[in-house]
């Protein structure tokens, strides 16, 4: 198959899950282009004031950054074939929940990636998902199946 799949990696930025998926995709030789939001927390928070100027009020500081980040997210997500939405253990990822809803509204299939202890809190998000993974390696196995029909090796 000659198609290159675009996979949007949304959510938690404090662990190596994206790198594990990237490594797995490369090792499996999958035709996948991984795209993501800005994952440097400070850059994501401060991009708006860095571009458009300082704000005394934190609300407007955050809004400027959110607006720039939203342009990136909306564009990359809407152009993706599917998305992976990661909810980590420590932080509340409201942006990830928003991305899941946006993907669902656009009809873009997605896989959630989170620990079992989040199952109840994410029941609606998981209910709209096409799969629920616990580990990044399961996402890679899912991609291998979706793209090439490869069954996981035991």
C-alpha angles and dihedrals in degrees: 000000000000098000117114109214119218112216120189114212109206133180142021116047102186101083139049098256094118092051091049091053092046091050092047093049091051094046090050092047092232118171094237133140109201117209130179147168119270104290100193099098096208093049091049091050097043105034094099096055091040089057104031104026140268125308126206092204114070090213091063092040089057093041093055090053094043091053093053092045090049091058090055094044096046093048098046095040095047090051094049127104091215141346139224114213114200123200111187131207101251114036134050104245101203089162090058091052089050091050091051090052092046091050090049091049091051092047092244110149116234142187120213119218117200145121120274092251088071094055096101096045091048099041094119094043090048090045091063093042123100090221142003117219129188098194134033090239089064088056090053090049089050091050091049089053095044094047104035106009091246114163116217116263115239 
